[in-house]
Amino acid sequence: MSRIKLLVLVVVLIALSMSSFVGTSGATRSPSQEENTAHFVDETEVDAVESAFGAELQLLLGQATDKKAFVINGRTFTRAKLGGKEVVMFLSGGSIYNSALTTQTAFDNFNVRRLIFSGIAGGINPQRNIGDVVIGRQSAEYMELLAARENSDGTFQLPGWFKATGKNFLFLFPQSNWVTRKGGQPDQEQEMRWFPGNPDMIAVAEKVASRVVLKKCGLDRDNKEVCLDKQPKVVTGNLVMGPLYMDNARMRQWVYEVFAADALAMEEVYHACYVNAKPCLMLRSLSDLAGGGPGENEINTFFRIAADNSALLLLEILKELPAEVPPTVVGLVLVGPKEDKGWSEAHYRASQYVEQQIPGVRSVIIEKLNPADQPNVTLDQAVAGMKAEGAKLIITTSDAFQVDTLAVAKKNPDLTFINVSGDDVLKGVAPANLGNVMGRMEYMKMVGGCAAALATKTNDIGYLGPLINDETRRLVSSAYLGARYCWQAYRKGDPTKLKFEVKWIGFWFNIPGVTLDPTEVANSFYNSGADVVMSGIDTTEAIVVAGQRSNKGEKVWAVPYDYKGACDIAPKVCLGVPYFNWGPAYAKIIADFRAGSWKQSWDWNGPNWSDVNNPDTSNVGFTYGPALTADQKAMLEQFVNDLGSGKVNLFIGPLNYQSGKVFLKTGEVATDKQIWYMPELLEGVIGQSSSR
């Protein structure tokens, strides 16, 4: 027992010391946040064919034509034609580390569009037999472990920060991996227990598997003919990888129980594929039972049959793969026009950002889906049209779509839906194919409110509100809290002398005959004494009106909303813009969806406080307006710094609702749910809390 412990511990220490190898030779982010472009030794777009075992590669090389060898870091990469495709072929090298480094070298030096890997493996699922080939649905690294301290009573002591992902084997406790990803936010690691194979490639492999007949007989290591007891078959299942040659029945059983895997091996590529955002497929042919058989390990007897079968299946899959990687079509449903200089344009620009960041993504956009512009078009109809164009991921960009998105998601379980600003996941009513995302605009509304308080000369701020719901109440309240704080902290004013009023138009933008006219409402604020109007609607009326009145000599200002370039409409009256930057969130969602690793979540994404205007890392931001004086801008920047550092928290008691009911007791800090579900406006705000 002690020898087993010592052996595994040594392997664990080696694994932990090497765990950062994947991606070390890949491109890094430049200060401008653009991906560096590698210089390829051959510019032709190719499929990478990677083999774990020399016998497998030789079989495939024998089928290839037009071969040309490149030697990089001592490893031979052969450019060739195989199965009707332009390919680069190479050996992974044995072990998880060599395979990771070799795969990364291929990505860095060749224009790889996708990768297909074959290799022999040990079977750990009792339902699998030697000779079976496993199409890898996903892979995990089972030797990502913590070696726990052993107590005198034989129990184990885990550090308080540690989170095990399954039961232990002796003193070893499994844990997840933490990785970054090409196209993701720089240096933002995400927890990964499983690295996915590409769903489209898996589908092709399963189609091919239905017609391929695997070999039952062949030669062993001594060139004697041997046959399997059962006809081998192709199955789809889980893979586990680690830097350990497994030939131990007890540990094999532990791995199977924790990971429910079909095959175990020493070479891993899904990790590198995920980091590099490449579509990949792994095939593992069972040459032995990894210590689970009755006698000596079976690899010497059956490795050639296993190698032949994996190479055979790989070649047939390669022939079947489409010449081009099919694009990922993403449907984007906008409530307004895509160039409204507001909410809808922010989403449209994010779709363009994703197309630039992630090659192979194509957007299908439906704009102005609302009762005024398209009264006879339902979301169900819009989704059907997008589905016909190939969209499998559909983003509905308004809480106005929340009810219909829930219904359409239930009706279309083969599609994935993201509803922006909704909370069906939080409420526990969403089907598995529906997620929610929103930006923490509350912070930037605080900044906008602060700017308004710093600029006002009449001590009167108006807020042009859309419809009334939890979202709009919390945004108005956030703007008020920011205004009140800066009025007191920087201008030393009496908060009771600062007027902050909201007027609601009835929807996110003007619908003649249905809503109040936002132009008239904005003018009414200025006519009644307000000299700053903040916008909470999707469109530009507040800053347009302010610009018109300024041109007539009035001293007025505006804080527009949603679109970072809104100051361009009337720069001399613009104090700044709280805006959404949907690019980072959309890039992550779409990258995960392409990789097959998307999981349902309710995401309320905040700013990058070190740079709230970073287009690659901050989900919300604030454009400092040209109308700010130098002193006002300095105070506003200090306020942002204090919010980011936690020095200032405006959602802390005592705070009351308009009705006088306590929202937060003295010293109480609001939870996310308390902020998200705000039934009333805060005390100090003038205006309706309810439409009733």
C-alpha positions as CSV (number, residue, x, y, z in Angstrom):
1,M,0.0,0.0,0.0
2,S,2.8,2.5,0.9
3,R,4.5,1.8,-2.4
4,I,1.3,2.7,-4.3
5,K,0.9,5.9,-2.2
6,L,4.4,7.0,-2.9
7,L,4.2,6.2,-6.6
8,V,1.0,8.1,-7.1
9,L,2.2,11.1,-5.0
10,V,5.3,11.4,-7.1
11,V,3.2,11.4,-10.2
12,V,0.9,14.0,-8.7
13,L,3.7,16.3,-7.9
14,I,5.1,16.0,-11.4
15,A,1.6,16.6,-12.9
16,L,1.0,19.7,-10.8
17,S,4.4,21.1,-11.7
18,M,3.7,20.6,-15.4
19,S,0.0,21.6,-15.4
20,S,0.6,25.0,-17.0
21,F,2.3,23.7,-20.1
22,V,-0.7,23.8,-22.4
23,G,-0.7,27.0,-24.4
24,T,2.8,28.2,-23.4
25,S,3.9,28.5,-26.9
26,G,0.7,30.0,-28.1
27,A,-0.1,33.6,-29.0
28,T,-0.5,36.1,-26.2
29,R,-2.4,39.3,-26.0
30,S,-0.7,42.5,-27.1
31,P,-1.4,45.7,-25.2
32,S,-4.1,46.6,-27.7
33,Q,-5.8,43.3,-26.9
34,E,-5.5,42.0,-30.4
35,E,-4.5,38.4,-31.0
36,N,-1.0,38.1,-32.4
37,T,-0.9,36.2,-35.7
38,A,1.6,33.4,-35.9
39,H,3.8,32.9,-39.0
40,F,2.9,29.5,-40.3
41,V,5.5,27.4,-42.0
42,D,2.7,26.5,-44.5
43,E,-0.2,28.8,-45.0
44,T,-2.6,26.2,-46.5
45,E,-5.6,25.6,-44.3
46,V,-5.3,22.0,-43.1
47,D,-6.9,19.3,-40.9
48,A,-4.5,18.1,-38.3
49,V,-4.2,14.3,-38.0
50,E,-2.5,13.4,-34.7
51,S,-1.6,9.9,-33.6
52,A,-0.5,8.7,-30.2
53,F,1.3,5.6,-31.5
54,G,3.8,5.1,-34.3
55,A,2.0,2.1,-35.8
56,E,-1.1,4.2,-36.3
57,L,0.7,7.0,-37.9
58,Q,2.5,4.7,-40.3
59,L,-0.8,3.2,-41.4
60,L,-2.1,6.6,-42.2
61,L,1.1,7.9,-43.9
62,G,0.9,4.9,-46.2
63,Q,-2.5,6.2,-47.4
64,A,-1.3,9.8,-47.9
65,T,0.1,11.5,-51.0
66,D,2.0,14.6,-51.8
67,K,4.0,14.4,-48.6
68,K,6.4,17.0,-47.4
69,A,8.1,16.9,-44.0
70,F,8.8,19.7,-41.6
71,V,10.8,19.2,-38.4
72,I,9.9,21.5,-35.5
73,N,11.4,21.1,-32.0
74,G,12.6,17.7,-33.1
75,R,9.2,16.5,-34.1
76,T,8.3,15.6,-37.7
77,F,5.1,17.2,-39.1
78,T,4.1,15.9,-42.5
79,R,2.0,18.0,-44.9
80,A,0.1,15.7,-47.2
81,K,-3.2,14.8,-48.8
82,L,-5.3,12.2,-47.0
83,G,-8.9,11.2,-47.4
84,G,-9.4,14.0,-50.0
85,K,-8.2,16.6,-47.4
86,E,-5.2,18.8,-47.0
87,V,-3.6,17.6,-43.8
88,V,-0.7,17.9,-41.5
89,M,0.2,14.5,-39.8
90,F,2.3,14.0,-36.7
91,L,2.9,11.9,-33.6
92,S,1.7,13.4,-30.3
93,G,4.5,11.8,-28.3
94,G,3.7,9.7,-25.2
95,S,2.3,11.4,-22.1
96,I,-0.1,14.2,-21.4
97,Y,2.7,16.8,-21.5
98,N,4.2,15.8,-24.8
99,S,0.8,15.6,-26.5
100,A,-0.1,19.0,-25.1
101,L,3.1,20.6,-26.3
102,T,3.0,18.9,-29.7
103,T,-0.6,19.9,-30.3
104,Q,0.2,23.5,-29.4
105,T,3.2,23.4,-31.8
106,A,0.9,22.3,-34.6
107,F,-1.5,25.1,-33.9
108,D,1.3,27.6,-33.7
109,N,3.0,26.6,-37.0
110,F,0.2,25.3,-39.3
111,N,-3.1,26.9,-40.3
112,V,-5.2,24.2,-38.6
113,R,-8.9,24.5,-39.0
114,R,-9.7,21.3,-37.0
115,L,-7.9,18.3,-35.5
116,I,-8.7,14.6,-35.3
117,F,-6.7,12.4,-32.9
118,S,-6.4,8.6,-32.7
119,G,-4.7,6.5,-30.1
120,I,-4.9,3.3,-28.1
121,A,-6.2,3.3,-24.6
122,G,-7.1,1.3,-21.6
123,G,-10.8,0.4,-21.1
124,I,-12.2,1.1,-17.7
125,N,-16.0,0.8,-18.3
126,P,-17.0,-2.8,-17.5
127,Q,-19.4,-2.6,-20.4
128,R,-16.6,-2.1,-22.9
129,N,-14.3,-4.7,-24.5
130,I,-10.8,-4.8,-25.9
131,G,-11.0,-3.6,-29.5
132,D,-13.9,-1.2,-29.0
133,V,-13.3,2.3,-30.2
134,V,-14.5,5.2,-28.2
135,I,-15.5,8.5,-29.8
136,G,-14.6,11.1,-27.1
137,R,-17.6,13.1,-26.1
138,Q,-15.4,15.0,-23.6
139,S,-12.2,14.4,-21.6
140,A,-11.1,15.0,-18.0
141,E,-7.7,15.0,-16.5
142,Y,-8.0,12.6,-13.6
143,M,-4.6,13.3,-12.2
144,E,-5.5,16.9,-11.3
145,L,-5.4,16.1,-7.6
146,L,-4.6,17.4,-4.1
147,A,-2.5,15.2,-1.8
148,A,-4.2,15.7,1.6
149,R,-2.6,15.6,5.0
150,E,-3.3,12.4,6.9
151,N,-4.5,12.7,10.4
152,S,-3.5,10.3,13.2
153,D,-6.9,8.5,13.0
154,G,-6.5,7.8,9.3
155,T,-8.8,10.6,8.0
156,F,-7.6,13.3,5.8
157,Q,-7.4,17.1,6.3
158,L,-8.3,19.3,3.3
159,P,-7.4,23.0,3.1
160,G,-10.4,25.3,3.6
161,W,-10.1,26.7,0.1
162,F,-10.1,23.3,-1.6
163,K,-13.2,22.0,-3.5
164,A,-13.1,18.4,-4.4
165,T,-14.9,17.3,-7.5
166,G,-15.4,13.7,-6.5
167,K,-14.5,11.1,-3.9
168,N,-10.9,10.5,-3.0
169,F,-8.5,7.6,-3.8
170,L,-6.5,7.1,-0.6
171,F,-5.1,10.6,0.2
172,L,-5.7,11.9,-3.3
173,F,-8.7,14.2,-4.0
174,P,-9.7,15.2,-7.5
175,Q,-10.1,18.8,-8.5
176,S,-10.9,20.9,-11.6
177,N,-8.6,22.7,-14.0
178,W,-8.6,26.5,-14.4
179,V,-7.9,27.7,-17.9
180,T,-7.9,30.8,-20.2
181,R,-9.1,30.7,-23.8
182,K,-8.4,32.3,-27.1
183,G,-11.1,34.9,-27.7
184,G,-12.0,35.1,-24.0
185,Q,-11.2,37.8,-21.6
186,P,-7.4,38.0,-21.0
187,D,-6.2,36.3,-17.8
188,Q,-9.8,35.4,-16.8
189,E,-9.6,31.7,-15.9
190,Q,-12.6,29.5,-15.9
191,E,-13.1,26.3,-14.1
192,M,-13.1,23.2,-16.3
193,R,-13.6,19.7,-15.2
194,W,-14.4,18.4,-18.7
195,F,-13.0,19.6,-22.0
196,P,-15.5,19.0,-24.8
197,G,-15.1,17.4,-28.2
198,N,-16.7,19.2,-31.1
199,P,-20.3,18.3,-31.5
200,D,-20.3,18.5,-35.3
201,M,-17.3,16.3,-35.6
202,I,-18.8,13.8,-33.1
203,A,-21.9,13.7,-35.2
204,V,-19.9,12.9,-38.3
205,A,-18.0,10.2,-36.4
206,E,-21.2,8.5,-35.2
207,K,-22.6,8.5,-38.7
208,V,-19.4,6.9,-40.1
209,A,-19.3,4.4,-37.2
210,S,-22.7,3.0,-38.2
211,R,-21.2,1.6,-41.5
212,V,-17.6,0.8,-40.5
213,V,-16.7,-2.8,-39.6
214,L,-13.8,-3.0,-37.2
215,K,-11.1,-5.8,-37.3
216,K,-11.5,-8.7,-35.0
217,C,-8.2,-10.4,-35.8
218,G,-4.7,-9.3,-36.4
219,L,-1.1,-9.7,-35.2
220,D,0.3,-9.4,-31.8
221,R,3.7,-7.9,-30.9
222,D,5.4,-11.2,-31.8
223,N,3.6,-11.3,-35.2
224,K,1.4,-14.1,-34.1
225,E,-2.2,-14.0,-35.2
226,V,-4.7,-13.3,-32.5
227,C,-8.4,-12.7,-32.4
228,L,-10.7,-10.9,-30.0
229,D,-13.4,-12.8,-28.2
230,K,-16.1,-10.3,-29.4
231,Q,-16.6,-8.3,-32.5
232,P,-15.4,-4.7,-31.5
233,K,-17.8,-1.8,-31.9
234,V,-17.7,2.0,-31.9
235,V,-19.3,3.9,-29.0
236,T,-19.4,7.5,-27.8
237,G,-18.3,8.1,-24.3
238,N,-16.1,10.0,-21.8
239,L,-12.3,9.9,-21.8
240,V,-9.9,10.5,-19.0
241,M,-6.2,11.4,-19.3
242,G,-3.3,11.5,-17.0
243,P,0.5,11.0,-16.7
244,L,0.2,7.5,-15.4
245,Y,0.3,4.1,-17.1
246,M,-2.7,2.5,-15.5
247,D,-2.4,-1.2,-14.6
248,N,-4.0,-1.2,-11.2
249,A,-7.5,-2.6,-10.7
250,R,-8.3,-0.7,-7.6
251,M,-7.3,2.7,-9.0
252,R,-9.0,1.9,-12.3
253,Q,-12.2,1.3,-10.4
254,W,-11.9,4.6,-8.6
255,V,-11.4,6.5,-11.9
256,Y,-14.4,4.8,-13.4
257,E,-16.6,5.6,-10.4
258,V,-15.6,9.3,-10.2
259,F,-15.6,10.1,-13.9
260,A,-17.9,7.5,-15.5
261,A,-15.4,7.2,-18.3
262,D,-15.0,4.6,-21.0
263,A,-11.3,4.9,-21.8
264,L,-8.2,6.0,-20.0
265,A,-5.0,7.1,-21.7
266,M,-1.9,9.3,-21.4
267,E,-2.3,11.7,-24.3
268,E,-4.7,14.6,-24.1
269,V,-5.7,17.1,-26.9
270,Y,-9.2,18.4,-25.9
271,H,-7.5,20.7,-23.4
272,A,-5.3,22.3,-26.0
273,C,-8.2,22.5,-28.5
274,Y,-10.4,24.3,-25.9
275,V,-7.7,26.8,-25.1
276,N,-7.0,27.5,-28.8
277,A,-10.8,27.5,-29.7
278,K,-10.2,24.7,-32.3
279,P,-12.8,22.0,-33.2
280,C,-11.4,18.6,-32.3
281,L,-12.2,15.0,-32.1
282,M,-10.5,12.2,-30.2
283,L,-10.8,8.5,-31.0
284,R,-9.4,6.0,-28.4
285,S,-9.2,2.3,-29.3
286,L,-9.1,-0.1,-26.4
287,S,-5.9,-2.2,-26.4
288,D,-6.2,-3.4,-22.8
289,L,-8.3,-3.2,-19.7
290,A,-5.9,-0.9,-17.6
291,G,-5.4,-3.5,-14.9
292,G,-9.0,-4.8,-14.9
293,G,-8.3,-8.1,-16.7
294,P,-7.6,-11.5,-15.1
295,G,-4.0,-11.8,-16.1
296,E,-1.1,-9.8,-17.5
297,N,-1.9,-6.5,-19.2
298,E,-3.2,-7.2,-22.6
299,I,-1.5,-4.4,-24.6
300,N,1.2,-6.6,-26.2
301,T,-1.4,-9.0,-27.5
302,F,-4.0,-6.5,-28.9
303,F,-2.3,-3.2,-29.5
304,R,-2.0,-3.7,-33.3
305,I,-5.6,-4.6,-33.7
306,A,-6.5,-1.5,-31.6
307,A,-4.2,0.7,-33.7
308,D,-5.5,-0.6,-37.0
309,N,-9.1,0.0,-35.9
310,S,-8.5,3.6,-34.7
311,A,-6.6,4.4,-37.9
312,L,-9.4,2.8,-40.1
313,L,-12.1,4.8,-38.3
314,L,-10.1,8.1,-38.4
315,L,-9.6,7.8,-42.2
316,E,-13.3,7.2,-42.9
317,I,-14.2,10.1,-40.7
318,L,-11.7,12.3,-42.4
319,K,-13.3,11.5,-45.8
320,E,-16.7,12.3,-44.4
321,L,-15.9,15.7,-42.8
322,P,-17.0,18.7,-44.9
323,A,-14.3,20.4,-46.8
324,E,-15.0,23.6,-44.8
325,V,-15.8,23.9,-41.1
326,P,-19.5,24.9,-41.1
327,P,-20.1,28.3,-39.6
328,T,-21.8,28.7,-36.3
329,V,-24.9,30.7,-37.0
330,V,-26.1,32.8,-34.2
331,G,-29.6,34.5,-34.2
332,L,-29.9,37.9,-32.7
333,V,-33.4,39.3,-32.0
334,L,-33.4,43.1,-31.5
335,V,-36.3,45.0,-30.1
336,G,-35.3,48.1,-32.0
337,P,-33.4,49.1,-35.1
338,K,-29.8,47.9,-35.2
339,E,-28.4,51.4,-35.5
340,D,-30.5,53.2,-33.0
341,K,-27.5,54.7,-31.2
342,G,-28.8,52.9,-28.1
343,W,-29.7,49.5,-26.7
344,S,-30.2,47.6,-29.9
345,E,-27.1,49.0,-31.6
346,A,-25.0,47.9,-28.6
347,H,-26.1,44.4,-29.2
348,Y,-25.5,44.7,-33.0
349,R,-22.0,46.0,-32.4
350,A,-21.3,43.1,-30.1
351,S,-22.3,40.6,-32.8
352,Q,-19.8,42.3,-35.1
353,Y,-17.2,42.0,-32.3
354,V,-17.7,38.3,-31.9
355,E,-17.5,37.7,-35.7
356,Q,-14.1,39.4,-35.6
357,Q,-12.9,37.6,-32.5
358,I,-14.1,34.1,-33.4
359,P,-13.6,33.0,-37.0
360,G,-16.5,30.9,-38.3
361,V,-19.3,32.8,-36.5
362,R,-22.1,34.3,-38.6
363,S,-24.9,36.4,-37.3
364,V,-28.5,36.4,-38.5
365,I,-30.2,39.5,-37.2
366,I,-33.9,40.4,-36.9
367,E,-34.4,44.0,-35.9
368,K,-37.4,46.0,-34.7
369,L,-39.4,43.0,-33.4
370,N,-41.9,45.0,-31.4
371,P,-45.7,45.7,-31.6
372,A,-45.3,49.0,-33.5
373,D,-42.9,48.0,-36.2
374,Q,-43.9,44.3,-36.8
375,P,-47.3,43.8,-35.1
376,N,-48.0,40.6,-36.9
377,V,-44.6,38.9,-36.3
378,T,-44.2,36.7,-33.3
379,L,-40.9,35.6,-31.7
380,D,-41.9,32.0,-32.6
381,Q,-42.0,33.0,-36.3
382,A,-38.7,34.9,-36.0
383,V,-37.0,31.9,-34.5
384,A,-38.4,29.6,-37.1
385,G,-36.9,31.8,-39.8
386,M,-33.5,31.9,-38.0
387,K,-33.6,28.1,-37.6
388,A,-34.1,27.7,-41.3
389,E,-31.0,29.8,-41.9
390,G,-29.0,27.4,-39.7
391,A,-29.1,29.2,-36.3
392,K,-28.7,26.9,-33.4
393,L,-28.0,29.6,-30.8
394,I,-30.5,32.4,-30.5
395,I,-30.1,35.5,-28.3
396,T,-33.2,37.5,-27.5
397,T,-32.0,41.0,-26.4
398,S,-34.8,42.4,-24.2
399,D,-36.9,41.5,-21.1
400,A,-39.8,42.3,-23.5
401,F,-39.0,38.9,-25.0
402,Q,-38.7,37.0,-21.7
403,V,-42.1,35.4,-21.6
404,D,-42.0,34.4,-25.3
405,T,-38.4,33.2,-25.1
406,L,-39.4,30.8,-22.3
407,A,-42.2,29.4,-24.4
408,V,-40.2,29.1,-27.6
409,A,-37.2,27.5,-25.8
410,K,-39.6,24.8,-24.5
411,K,-40.9,24.3,-28.0
412,N,-37.4,24.0,-29.5
413,P,-35.2,21.8,-27.3
414,D,-32.8,21.4,-30.2
415,L,-31.9,25.1,-30.0
416,T,-30.1,27.0,-27.3
417,F,-31.5,30.4,-26.2
418,I,-30.0,33.3,-24.3
419,N,-32.5,35.9,-23.0
420,V,-30.8,39.2,-22.1
421,S,-31.9,40.9,-18.9
422,G,-34.3,38.1,-18.0
423,D,-34.2,35.9,-14.9
424,D,-36.0,32.6,-15.7
425,V,-32.9,30.7,-14.7
426,L,-32.7,32.6,-11.4
427,K,-36.3,31.8,-10.7
428,G,-35.8,28.1,-11.6
429,V,-38.4,28.0,-14.4
430,A,-36.0,27.9,-17.4
431,P,-35.6,24.7,-19.5
432,A,-32.1,23.4,-19.8
433,N,-31.6,25.1,-23.2
434,L,-32.2,28.6,-21.9
435,G,-29.8,30.9,-20.2
436,N,-29.8,34.5,-19.0
437,V,-27.2,37.3,-19.1
438,M,-27.2,40.9,-18.0
439,G,-24.6,43.6,-17.3
440,R,-24.3,45.3,-13.9
441,M,-25.4,48.6,-15.2
442,E,-26.2,49.8,-11.7
443,Y,-22.6,50.8,-11.2
444,M,-22.5,52.9,-14.3
445,K,-25.8,54.5,-13.6
446,M,-24.3,55.6,-10.3
447,V,-21.5,57.1,-12.2
448,G,-24.0,58.8,-14.5
449,G,-25.9,60.1,-11.6
450,C,-22.7,61.5,-10.1
451,A,-21.9,63.3,-13.3
452,A,-25.4,64.9,-13.3
453,A,-25.0,66.0,-9.7
454,L,-21.5,67.5,-10.3
455,A,-22.9,69.5,-13.3
456,T,-26.3,70.7,-12.3
457,K,-26.7,74.4,-11.5
458,T,-30.4,74.3,-10.7
459,N,-30.1,71.4,-8.3
460,D,-32.6,69.6,-10.5
461,I,-32.1,66.3,-12.3
462,G,-34.6,64.6,-14.6
463,Y,-34.6,60.9,-15.5
464,L,-36.3,59.9,-18.7
465,G,-37.7,56.4,-17.9
466,P,-39.0,53.6,-20.1
467,L,-41.6,51.2,-18.6
468,I,-41.7,50.3,-14.9
469,N,-40.3,47.0,-13.7
470,D,-37.7,45.7,-11.3
471,E,-34.9,46.5,-13.8
472,T,-35.9,50.1,-14.4
473,R,-36.6,50.7,-10.7
474,R,-33.1,49.5,-9.7
475,L,-31.4,51.6,-12.4
476,V,-33.3,54.8,-11.5
477,S,-32.5,54.1,-7.8
478,S,-28.8,53.5,-8.6
479,A,-28.6,56.8,-10.6
480,Y,-30.2,58.6,-7.6
481,L,-27.8,57.0,-5.1
482,G,-24.8,58.1,-7.3
483,A,-26.2,61.7,-7.6
484,R,-26.9,62.0,-3.9
485,Y,-23.5,60.7,-2.9
486,C,-21.5,63.0,-5.2
487,W,-23.8,66.0,-4.3
488,Q,-22.8,65.5,-0.7
489,A,-19.2,64.2,-1.0
490,Y,-17.9,66.5,-3.7
491,R,-20.3,69.5,-3.7
492,K,-21.0,69.5,0.0
493,G,-24.7,69.9,-0.7
494,D,-27.8,69.2,1.4
495,P,-29.4,66.0,-0.1
496,T,-32.8,67.4,0.6
497,K,-32.1,70.3,-1.7
498,L,-31.3,68.0,-4.7
499,K,-34.4,67.2,-6.8
500,F,-34.3,63.9,-8.7
501,E,-37.4,63.0,-10.7
502,V,-38.3,60.2,-13.1
503,K,-41.0,60.3,-15.7
504,W,-42.0,57.1,-17.5
505,I,-42.9,57.0,-21.2
506,G,-44.4,53.5,-21.1
507,F,-41.9,51.5,-23.2
508,W,-38.2,51.3,-24.2
509,F,-38.7,53.7,-27.0
510,N,-41.4,55.9,-28.6
511,I,-44.4,54.1,-30.0
512,P,-46.8,56.9,-31.3
513,G,-50.2,56.6,-29.8
514,V,-49.0,54.0,-27.3
515,T,-46.3,55.7,-25.2
516,L,-45.6,59.3,-24.1
517,D,-43.5,61.1,-26.6
518,P,-39.9,61.1,-25.1
519,T,-39.1,64.4,-26.9
520,E,-42.0,66.1,-25.1
521,V,-41.1,64.5,-21.8
522,A,-37.4,65.6,-22.1
523,N,-38.6,69.2,-22.9
524,S,-40.9,69.1,-20.0
525,F,-38.0,68.4,-17.6
526,Y,-36.1,71.4,-18.9
527,N,-39.1,73.6,-19.0
528,S,-39.8,72.9,-15.3
529,G,-36.3,73.7,-14.1
530,A,-34.1,70.7,-14.6
531,D,-30.8,71.4,-16.3
532,V,-29.6,67.8,-16.6
533,V,-31.7,64.9,-18.0
534,M,-30.5,61.3,-17.7
535,S,-31.9,58.8,-20.2
536,G,-33.1,55.4,-19.3
537,I,-34.7,54.6,-22.7
538,D,-33.2,52.8,-25.7
539,T,-33.0,55.9,-28.0
540,T,-31.5,59.3,-28.1
541,E,-34.2,61.9,-27.4
542,A,-32.7,63.2,-24.2
543,I,-29.4,64.2,-25.7
544,V,-31.0,65.4,-29.0
545,V,-33.3,67.8,-27.0
546,A,-30.4,69.0,-24.8
547,G,-28.3,69.7,-27.9
548,Q,-31.2,71.7,-29.5
549,R,-31.8,73.8,-26.4
550,S,-28.0,74.4,-26.0
551,N,-27.8,75.6,-29.5
552,K,-30.4,78.3,-28.5
553,G,-28.1,79.4,-25.6
554,E,-29.5,77.4,-22.7
555,K,-27.1,75.9,-20.1
556,V,-28.4,72.3,-20.1
557,W,-26.8,68.9,-20.2
558,A,-27.7,65.3,-20.8
559,V,-26.5,61.8,-19.8
560,P,-27.5,59.4,-22.6
561,Y,-27.6,55.7,-22.2
562,D,-26.8,52.3,-23.7
563,Y,-24.5,53.1,-26.6
564,K,-20.9,54.2,-25.9
565,G,-20.8,56.6,-28.9
566,A,-23.9,58.5,-27.9
567,C,-21.9,61.7,-27.0
568,D,-21.2,62.2,-30.7
569,I,-24.8,63.3,-31.2
570,A,-24.3,66.5,-29.1
571,P,-20.8,66.6,-27.6
572,K,-21.0,70.0,-25.9
573,V,-23.9,68.9,-23.7
574,C,-22.8,65.3,-23.0
575,L,-21.6,64.6,-19.5
576,G,-21.0,60.9,-20.2
577,V,-22.6,57.7,-21.2
578,P,-23.3,54.6,-19.1
579,Y,-23.2,51.8,-21.6
580,F,-23.3,48.1,-22.1
581,N,-20.5,46.2,-23.7
582,W,-22.0,42.9,-24.7
583,G,-18.9,41.7,-26.7
584,P,-17.1,39.8,-23.9
585,A,-20.2,38.1,-22.7
586,Y,-21.3,37.1,-26.2
587,A,-17.8,35.9,-27.1
588,K,-17.8,33.6,-24.1
589,I,-21.3,32.3,-24.6
590,I,-20.7,31.6,-28.3
591,A,-17.2,30.1,-27.8
592,D,-18.6,27.7,-25.2
593,F,-21.6,26.9,-27.4
594,R,-19.2,26.1,-30.4
595,A,-17.1,23.9,-28.1
596,G,-20.1,22.0,-26.7
597,S,-19.4,23.2,-23.2
598,W,-22.2,25.8,-22.8
599,K,-24.0,25.3,-19.5
600,Q,-27.1,27.1,-18.3
601,S,-26.4,30.0,-16.1
602,W,-27.8,33.3,-14.9
603,D,-24.9,35.8,-15.4
604,W,-24.9,39.3,-14.0
605,N,-21.6,40.6,-15.3
606,G,-19.8,43.5,-13.9
607,P,-17.2,46.0,-15.0
608,N,-13.4,45.5,-15.1
609,W,-12.6,48.0,-12.4
610,S,-9.0,48.4,-13.5
611,D,-10.3,49.7,-16.9
612,V,-14.1,50.0,-17.1
613,N,-13.8,51.0,-20.8
614,N,-11.7,48.0,-21.9
615,P,-13.6,46.5,-24.9
616,D,-12.3,43.0,-24.2
617,T,-12.8,42.7,-20.5
618,S,-15.5,45.1,-19.1
619,N,-19.1,44.2,-19.5
620,V,-20.3,47.7,-18.7
621,G,-18.5,51.0,-19.0
622,F,-18.8,54.8,-18.9
623,T,-17.7,57.2,-21.6
624,Y,-16.5,60.5,-20.0
625,G,-18.3,63.2,-21.8
626,P,-16.8,66.3,-23.4
627,A,-19.1,68.6,-21.4
628,L,-17.4,67.6,-18.1
629,T,-15.0,70.2,-16.8
630,A,-11.5,69.0,-15.8
631,D,-12.4,69.2,-12.1
632,Q,-15.7,67.3,-12.6
633,K,-13.9,64.6,-14.6
634,A,-11.3,64.2,-11.9
635,M,-14.0,63.9,-9.2
636,L,-15.9,61.4,-11.4
637,E,-12.7,59.3,-11.9
638,Q,-12.2,59.3,-8.2
639,F,-15.7,58.1,-7.6
640,V,-15.2,55.2,-10.1
641,N,-12.0,54.2,-8.3
642,D,-13.7,54.3,-5.0
643,L,-16.6,52.1,-6.3
644,G,-14.1,49.7,-7.7
645,S,-12.0,49.4,-4.6
646,G,-15.0,48.9,-2.4
647,K,-14.3,52.1,-0.5
648,V,-17.7,53.3,-1.5
649,N,-20.8,51.0,-1.5
650,L,-24.0,52.8,-2.1
651,F,-26.2,49.8,-1.6
652,I,-25.7,49.8,2.2
653,G,-28.2,50.9,4.9
654,P,-29.9,52.8,6.1
655,L,-32.1,53.0,2.9
656,N,-35.8,53.1,2.7
657,Y,-38.3,52.7,-0.2
658,Q,-40.6,55.6,-1.3
659,S,-43.3,54.2,0.9
660,G,-41.1,54.5,4.0
661,K,-40.7,50.7,4.2
662,V,-37.2,49.7,5.2
663,F,-35.0,48.5,2.3
664,L,-31.8,48.1,4.2
665,K,-31.2,48.5,7.9
666,T,-28.2,50.5,9.1
667,G,-25.0,48.8,8.1
668,E,-26.9,46.1,6.1
669,V,-25.4,45.4,2.6
670,A,-27.8,44.5,-0.1
671,T,-27.6,41.1,-1.7
672,D,-27.8,40.6,-5.4
673,K,-31.4,39.4,-5.1
674,Q,-32.4,42.5,-3.1
675,I,-31.0,44.7,-5.8
676,W,-32.4,42.7,-8.7
677,Y,-35.9,42.5,-7.3
678,M,-36.6,46.1,-6.3
679,P,-40.4,46.5,-5.7
680,E,-40.2,50.3,-5.2
681,L,-38.1,53.3,-6.0
682,L,-35.9,54.5,-3.2
683,E,-36.9,57.3,-0.8
684,G,-35.8,60.6,-2.3
685,V,-36.8,59.8,-5.8
686,I,-39.8,61.7,-7.2
687,G,-42.0,59.6,-9.6
688,Q,-44.1,56.5,-9.8
689,S,-42.9,53.2,-8.5
690,S,-45.7,51.3,-10.2
691,S,-47.7,51.7,-13.3
692,R,-50.9,51.1,-11.4
